[in-house]
Amino acid sequence: MRLQIEVVVRRGRIAESLHHIQATVCDPAGRLTAGTAEAGLVTTLRSAAKPFQLLPLVERGHAERWRVTDEELAIMSGSHTGSPYHVGLVRGLLERFELTDRDLACGYHDPLDPESSAWLATHPAERSPIYNNCSAKHAGMLCLARSEGWPLEGYERASHPVQQLMRRTVAEVCGLTPEAVEVAVDGCGVSVFGMPLTAMARGYATFAAARPEGGDRARALDRIRGAMVRFPQAVGGKGRFSTALMEAGAGRWVAKGGAEGLECAGIPARSLGIAAKSVDGQSRGIAPAMIALLSQLGEIEPAELERLREMRRPVIRNHAGLEVGSLETRVQVLTEAGASAPRDG
């Protein structure tokens, strides 16, 4: 199924902006179910790589050795908002791993959580890398280094064994060779991986299809996926689309987004993976686009659409709080004869 997906930003009746979305849907073998014209667009996997970056810690038995709970696996797979709940989970991990926030190489950024942001504004001395949305991922990488007998120093560098293993693991899950995966530096300092959207979708299809009887890797992926869908608030938090999507689906989908307008998802019941990218890097269009794509695939029930109503058609408000516009998704199914009538997402 060939698709065209656009998100129109309307102010009143005026079309003010347009976000072009490239997306692909495929199975674990990489067979395409649906996609846009540039489904093979090469871009960065960003934080959507986190479940796969966590994989070695689980696959090699270290998570069990350190008594990591599913809730803790969920936050290590996620991009948290820096709320007291999330910071408490990360502090617990660091303490158990015999680490401190000074070991984290991710740096500090203001948290998205309003409560924590307000508190830190009046207590600037308490600013810490633990509030970084990637702090739990970094805690897991440090635990992996310690468990494997590798140095903690420089764990974030591409030359370190941790990052080398990350590259190999992400490549394997996504059906690529390590050499085919481009490497740059992510916002949190560790390696970020470049690959086609088709490979990202294949990785999430593999993630969705994993079952406990499938061997060590499949068991580890199944556990990580189960942790994410059971604890979606740990994966993101209030206002995070991945969290909202998993809550609305009650376990029917697993999802993880990344910066620059990327969202990936897996459909376990159909062993399908999805990768969608807002070409201009704007994140505001990716939630309505992903909801529309799932709807096109026949994956969303009316009650789930209602639960996702605010993200399906986000409202634009002016500085006085008045509603002045909205985002609307247009999906067209393309044929050799041309496009079908647009379907409003």
C-alpha positions as CSV (number, residue, x, y, z in Angstrom):
1,M,0.0,0.0,0.0
2,R,1.6,3.3,-1.2
3,L,0.7,6.2,1.0
4,Q,1.0,10.0,1.1
5,I,0.8,11.5,4.6
6,E,0.7,15.2,5.4
7,V,-0.1,17.1,8.5
8,V,-1.8,20.5,7.9
9,V,-1.5,23.3,10.4
10,R,-4.6,25.5,10.2
11,R,-5.1,28.8,11.8
12,G,-8.8,29.4,11.5
13,R,-9.5,28.1,8.0
14,I,-6.1,29.1,6.7
15,A,-3.6,26.4,5.9
16,E,-0.5,28.0,7.6
17,S,2.1,25.2,7.6
18,L,2.5,21.7,6.1
19,H,4.5,18.8,7.6
20,H,5.4,16.0,5.1
21,I,5.6,12.6,6.8
22,Q,7.7,9.7,5.5
23,A,6.7,6.3,6.9
24,T,7.0,2.6,6.4
25,V,5.4,-0.5,7.8
26,C,7.0,-3.9,7.5
27,D,7.4,-7.4,9.0
28,P,10.5,-8.9,10.7
29,A,11.8,-10.1,7.3
30,G,11.7,-6.5,6.0
31,R,8.7,-7.1,3.7
32,L,6.9,-3.9,3.1
33,T,3.2,-3.7,4.1
34,A,2.7,0.0,3.5
35,G,4.9,3.0,2.9
36,T,5.3,6.5,1.5
37,A,7.4,7.5,-1.5
38,E,10.6,7.9,0.6
39,A,10.1,4.9,3.0
40,G,13.9,4.3,2.7
41,L,14.8,7.7,3.9
42,V,18.0,7.6,5.9
43,T,17.8,9.4,9.2
44,T,18.8,9.1,12.9
45,L,17.1,6.5,15.1
46,R,17.6,8.8,18.2
47,S,15.9,7.7,21.3
48,A,13.8,5.1,19.5
49,A,16.9,3.0,19.7
50,K,16.7,2.8,23.5
51,P,14.9,-0.6,23.8
52,F,17.6,-2.1,21.6
53,Q,20.4,-0.4,23.5
54,L,19.0,-2.0,26.7
55,L,19.0,-5.4,25.0
56,P,22.5,-6.5,25.9
57,L,21.9,-5.8,29.6
58,V,18.9,-8.2,29.6
59,E,20.2,-10.7,27.0
60,R,23.5,-11.3,28.9
61,G,21.8,-11.9,32.2
62,H,23.0,-8.7,33.9
63,A,19.5,-7.3,34.5
64,E,18.6,-10.5,36.4
65,R,21.9,-10.4,38.3
66,W,21.3,-6.8,39.5
67,R,17.6,-7.6,40.3
68,V,16.3,-5.0,37.8
69,T,12.5,-4.8,37.9
70,D,10.2,-4.4,34.8
71,E,9.4,-0.9,35.9
72,E,13.2,-0.1,35.9
73,L,13.6,-1.7,32.5
74,A,10.8,0.5,31.2
75,I,12.5,3.7,32.3
76,M,15.8,2.5,30.9
77,S,14.0,2.0,27.6
78,G,12.4,5.5,27.8
79,S,12.8,9.2,27.6
80,H,11.4,10.5,30.9
81,T,10.2,13.9,31.9
82,G,12.3,14.3,35.0
83,S,9.4,14.1,37.3
84,P,9.9,13.1,41.0
85,Y,8.6,9.6,40.0
86,H,11.2,9.2,37.3
87,V,14.1,10.7,39.2
88,G,13.3,8.4,42.1
89,L,13.5,5.4,39.8
90,V,16.9,6.5,38.4
91,R,18.3,7.2,41.8
92,G,17.3,3.7,42.9
93,L,19.1,2.2,39.8
94,L,22.3,4.2,40.5
95,E,22.4,3.2,44.1
96,R,22.0,-0.5,43.3
97,F,24.6,-0.3,40.5
98,E,27.0,1.4,43.0
99,L,27.1,4.6,41.0
100,T,26.2,8.3,41.5
101,D,24.9,11.0,39.2
102,R,28.4,12.2,38.8
103,D,29.1,9.0,36.8
104,L,26.5,10.1,34.2
105,A,27.9,11.6,31.0
106,C,24.5,12.8,29.6
107,G,24.7,16.3,31.0
108,Y,21.8,18.4,32.5
109,H,18.8,19.9,30.8
110,D,15.7,21.4,32.3
111,P,13.1,18.7,32.9
112,L,9.8,18.7,31.0
113,D,8.0,18.0,34.2
114,P,6.6,21.3,35.6
115,E,7.0,20.4,39.2
116,S,10.6,19.5,38.9
117,S,11.3,22.4,36.6
118,A,9.8,24.9,39.1
119,W,11.7,23.3,42.0
120,L,15.1,23.4,40.2
121,A,14.5,27.1,39.2
122,T,14.6,28.0,42.9
123,H,17.3,25.3,43.8
124,P,19.8,25.6,41.0
125,A,22.5,23.9,43.0
126,E,20.4,20.7,42.7
127,R,20.6,20.6,39.0
128,S,22.0,17.2,38.0
129,P,22.3,14.9,34.9
130,I,19.8,12.7,36.7
131,Y,17.1,15.0,35.3
132,N,18.2,14.4,31.7
133,N,15.6,12.4,29.9
134,C,18.3,9.8,29.0
135,S,19.7,9.3,32.5
136,A,18.2,5.9,33.0
137,K,19.6,4.7,29.7
138,H,23.0,5.9,30.8
139,A,22.7,4.1,34.1
140,G,22.0,0.9,32.2
141,M,25.1,1.5,30.0
142,L,27.3,2.0,33.1
143,C,25.9,-1.1,34.6
144,L,26.7,-3.0,31.4
145,A,30.3,-1.8,31.5
146,R,30.7,-2.7,35.1
147,S,29.1,-6.1,34.6
148,E,31.3,-6.9,31.6
149,G,34.5,-5.7,33.4
150,W,34.9,-2.7,31.0
151,P,36.1,0.7,32.3
152,L,33.4,3.1,33.3
153,E,35.5,6.0,32.0
154,G,34.5,7.1,28.6
155,Y,31.6,4.7,28.3
156,E,29.8,7.3,26.1
157,R,32.5,7.4,23.4
158,A,32.0,5.5,20.1
159,S,35.3,3.7,20.6
160,H,34.3,2.2,24.0
161,P,33.2,-1.5,24.1
162,V,29.7,-0.4,25.3
163,Q,29.1,1.8,22.3
164,Q,30.6,-0.8,20.0
165,L,28.2,-3.4,21.4
166,M,25.3,-0.9,21.0
167,R,26.1,-0.5,17.3
168,R,26.3,-4.2,16.7
169,T,23.1,-5.0,18.6
170,V,21.0,-2.2,17.0
171,A,22.3,-3.3,13.6
172,E,21.4,-6.9,14.1
173,V,17.9,-6.2,15.4
174,C,17.3,-3.9,12.4
175,G,18.6,-6.4,9.9
176,L,21.8,-4.5,9.0
177,T,25.5,-5.1,9.3
178,P,27.3,-2.8,11.8
179,E,29.2,-1.3,9.0
180,A,25.9,-0.2,7.3
181,V,24.9,1.7,10.4
182,E,26.1,5.3,10.4
183,V,27.3,6.7,13.7
184,A,27.2,10.3,15.1
185,V,26.8,11.8,18.6
186,D,23.4,12.0,20.2
187,G,22.2,14.9,22.4
188,C,23.1,12.9,25.5
189,G,26.6,12.2,24.3
190,V,26.5,8.5,23.3
191,S,26.3,7.1,19.8
192,V,23.3,7.8,17.6
193,F,22.6,5.6,14.7
194,G,21.7,6.4,11.1
195,M,19.7,4.0,9.0
196,P,16.7,3.9,6.6
197,L,13.2,4.1,8.0
198,T,12.7,0.6,6.5
199,A,15.4,-0.8,8.8
200,M,13.9,1.0,11.8
201,A,10.5,-0.5,11.1
202,R,12.1,-3.9,10.6
203,G,13.7,-3.6,14.1
204,Y,10.3,-2.7,15.6
205,A,8.7,-5.6,13.8
206,T,11.3,-7.9,15.3
207,F,10.6,-6.3,18.7
208,A,6.9,-6.9,18.2
209,A,7.3,-10.5,17.1
210,A,9.6,-11.6,19.9
211,R,8.3,-14.5,22.1
212,P,9.8,-16.2,25.1
213,E,10.2,-19.5,23.2
214,G,12.3,-17.9,20.5
215,G,15.7,-18.0,22.2
216,D,17.8,-15.7,24.4
217,R,17.4,-12.6,22.3
218,A,13.7,-13.1,21.7
219,R,13.1,-13.7,25.4
220,A,15.0,-10.5,26.2
221,L,13.1,-8.5,23.7
222,D,9.8,-9.9,24.9
223,R,10.6,-8.9,28.5
224,I,11.6,-5.4,27.5
225,R,8.5,-5.0,25.4
226,G,6.3,-6.3,28.2
227,A,8.0,-3.9,30.7
228,M,7.3,-0.9,28.4
229,V,3.6,-1.7,27.8
230,R,3.0,-2.5,31.6
231,F,4.7,0.7,32.7
232,P,4.1,3.3,30.0
233,Q,4.5,6.2,32.4
234,A,8.0,5.1,33.1
235,V,8.8,5.1,29.4
236,G,7.9,8.7,29.0
237,G,5.4,10.4,31.3
238,K,2.6,13.0,31.1
239,G,2.3,14.6,27.6
240,R,4.6,12.0,25.9
241,F,3.0,10.5,22.8
242,S,4.6,7.1,23.3
243,T,3.1,6.8,26.8
244,A,-0.3,8.0,25.6
245,L,-0.3,5.6,22.7
246,M,0.6,2.6,24.9
247,E,-1.9,3.5,27.5
248,A,-4.7,3.9,24.9
249,G,-3.9,0.5,23.4
250,A,-3.7,-1.3,26.7
251,G,-0.7,-3.4,25.5
252,R,-1.7,-3.8,21.9
253,W,1.2,-1.6,20.7
254,V,4.7,-0.8,21.9
255,A,6.0,2.6,21.0
256,K,9.1,4.8,21.4
257,G,9.8,8.2,19.8
258,G,12.9,10.1,19.2
259,A,13.9,13.7,18.7
260,E,13.5,15.5,15.4
261,G,10.0,14.2,14.7
262,L,10.5,10.4,14.8
263,E,8.2,7.8,16.1
264,C,8.5,4.0,16.0
265,A,5.9,1.4,17.0
266,G,5.4,-2.3,17.0
267,I,2.1,-4.3,16.7
268,P,2.7,-7.7,18.4
269,A,-0.6,-9.3,17.2
270,R,0.5,-8.8,13.6
271,S,4.3,-8.8,14.0
272,L,4.5,-5.5,12.3
273,G,6.8,-2.6,12.8
274,I,6.3,1.1,12.0
275,A,8.7,4.0,11.6
276,A,7.4,7.5,10.8
277,K,9.4,10.7,10.4
278,S,8.4,14.3,10.0
279,V,10.8,15.4,7.3
280,D,11.2,18.9,8.7
281,G,12.1,17.6,12.1
282,Q,9.1,19.2,13.8
283,S,7.7,16.9,16.5
284,R,4.2,18.4,16.6
285,G,3.0,16.6,13.5
286,I,4.2,13.1,14.3
287,A,1.5,12.1,16.9
288,P,-1.5,12.9,14.6
289,A,0.4,11.3,11.7
290,M,1.0,8.0,13.6
291,I,-2.5,7.8,14.8
292,A,-3.8,8.3,11.3
293,L,-1.4,5.6,10.0
294,L,-2.6,3.1,12.6
295,S,-6.1,4.0,11.7
296,Q,-5.3,3.4,8.0
297,L,-4.0,-0.1,9.0
298,G,-7.3,-0.8,10.8
299,E,-5.5,-0.9,14.1
300,I,-7.5,1.7,16.2
301,E,-10.9,1.2,17.7
302,P,-13.3,4.2,18.2
303,A,-12.8,4.1,22.0
304,E,-9.0,4.3,21.5
305,L,-9.3,7.2,19.1
306,E,-11.4,9.0,21.7
307,R,-8.7,8.4,24.3
308,L,-6.2,9.9,21.9
309,R,-8.4,12.8,20.8
310,E,-6.2,15.6,22.0
311,M,-3.1,14.1,20.2
312,R,-5.1,13.1,17.1
313,R,-6.1,16.6,16.3
314,P,-4.0,19.0,18.5
315,V,-5.5,22.4,19.2
316,I,-3.5,25.6,18.6
317,R,-4.1,28.3,21.2
318,N,-3.0,31.9,21.3
319,H,-1.3,33.6,24.3
320,A,-4.7,34.3,25.9
321,G,-5.6,30.6,25.8
322,L,-8.2,30.9,23.0
323,E,-8.4,28.1,20.5
324,V,-7.4,29.5,17.1
325,G,-6.5,26.5,15.0
326,S,-5.6,22.8,14.9
327,L,-3.5,20.2,13.2
328,E,-5.2,17.8,10.7
329,T,-3.7,14.8,9.1
330,R,-4.4,13.9,5.4
331,V,-3.7,10.3,4.3
332,Q,-4.0,9.3,0.7
333,V,-3.7,5.8,-0.7
334,L,-1.9,6.1,-4.0
335,T,-2.5,3.9,-7.0
336,E,-1.0,3.8,-10.5
337,A,-4.1,5.7,-11.6
338,G,-3.4,8.4,-9.0
339,A,-4.5,9.1,-5.5
340,S,-7.6,8.1,-3.8
341,A,-9.7,10.7,-2.0
342,P,-7.8,12.1,1.1
343,R,-8.7,10.4,4.3
344,D,-8.8,12.7,7.3
345,G,-6.8,11.3,10.2
